[in-house]
Amino acid sequence: MTRRVPRWRELRPLLQPRSPELDPVKRAHTLHDLRAAARKRVPKAVFDYVEGGADDEISLRRNRSAFERIEFSPQVLIGGDADPSTTLLGAPAKLPLILAPTGYTRMMQHVGEPAVASAATEAGIPYTLSTMGTTAPEDLKGDNLWFQLYVWRDRGFTKDLIARAQNAGFKALVLTVDTPVPGNRVRDVRNGLTLPPRLSLKTLVDGATKPRWWWNMLTTEPLRFAAIDGDGSMAPAEVGAKMFDRDVTWADLAWLREIWSGPLVIKGIQSVKDARTAAESGADALVLSNHGGRQLDRGPAPLELVPAVADAVGDRTEVYVDGGIRSGADIAAAVGLGARAVLIGRPYLYGLMAGGQAGVTKVISILHEELVRTLRLVGANTIRDLDRAIVRLR
Ligand SMILES: Cc1cc2nc3c(=O)[nH]c(=O)nc-3n(C[C@H](O)[C@H](O)[C@H](O)COP(=O)(O)O)c2cc1C
């Protein structure tokens, strides 16, 4: 083999130093990267509040491991474009994706729910505000906002809350049904997490490494359950005593129907039987969900319920699923098994913690890109082409 001296012309491009990207949001390629960035930005107790599940976190792990059972059977030489858009409750959505309700969102990053709602609106997908949110329904702007309801023991109070959501232009009511009592979040107990977080020796030591988070928290509007506590005067014990009416039953759906005129979604269905009852009760959509593994431990992985539930009620009601979706391929998997759309909770909170609204936008755009790539790789031109010939649980 003859050798030669490389020319300067060939060496020069190799030697050009590239400045490292310091912005963790711009640097992120996957949701896992944003999760790692989020962890570095917020106190441990806050990260654990987002990340944790109930009891031994078996439901939490099952949610994720169900996606490892997915096998795609691609069709080749299909040609054409890949269009991930759909309609949800009759409104167009650019992706089969909904941002799930999460309580106390401003604790993760001070910009909170308004930033998440703006990112969702820009991306053309719905965002669901939680009853336990830190922004009042009247203060949120967005094109397709849904309101998540916990029925309170005080029914008059519940009725007022629904009227406020309706007047503020919320498009759908999402009734969460998997919380007759709060789940046992062991991480929060161990971390001594209080809502809002208090300064203790432990939080001060941890906070010393996250000064920016503490600075933002202390110099912006104090955290409060804005939908339910107008002046921020409710003590946490009072909130606890009023919330989570364990006497809500299927019969209450008729009552909700009387006071809410828009689409009704039931979130937290975990069996085919309950999915049938939800459909018979006139729900416009249901969410197969175990609250991200934060309520009942050892429940079924929602993804694994999708085929049977879609077969049982998919012709009458839209079937959504959440828990463990961390990539566009996961969305394709859920849709292929029969779900109309998926919800994500923790992933957009990772984006928010890592970089505010830009972080949430990045999460949605990564999922978009990954979903389009998956559609192309499995040979589907639209998400309606995804079916159980292409996606199966092995
Ligand atoms: C920090 C956090 C707070 C949540 N708060 C609520 C809530 O207020 N209401 C509700 O219906 N679900 C709540 N959820 C559950 C989510 O709506 C969703 O079901 C779950 O996060 C989906 O799982 P994933 O996080 O793996 O995407 C919360 C989840 C998290 C992580």
The ligand as an ORCA input file, in Angstrom:
! r2SCAN-3c Opt
* xyz 0 1
  C     -46.268     14.746     38.983
  C     -47.546     14.136     38.513
  C     -48.756     14.687     38.922
  C     -49.960     14.138     38.466
  N     -51.147     14.744     38.827
  C     -52.311     14.272     38.309
  C     -53.538     14.953     38.562
  O     -53.581     15.983     39.237
  N     -54.672     14.434     38.028
  C     -54.675     13.294     37.252
  O     -55.726     12.865     36.781
  N     -53.514     12.654     36.982
  C     -52.351     13.105     37.482
  N     -51.172     12.467     37.184
  C     -51.187     11.298     36.278
  C     -51.014     11.728     34.826
  O     -52.130     12.454     34.375
  C     -50.812     10.519     33.872
  O     -51.874      9.616     34.054
  C     -49.479      9.803     34.097
  O     -48.462     10.717     34.396
  C     -49.116      9.012     32.843
  O     -47.937      8.309     33.028
  P     -46.486      8.833     32.541
  O     -46.065      9.829     33.567
  O     -45.647      7.603     32.548
  O     -46.648      9.453     31.174
  C     -49.952     12.991     37.633
  C     -48.732     12.442     37.235
  C     -47.537     13.005     37.657
  C     -46.249     12.397     37.196
*
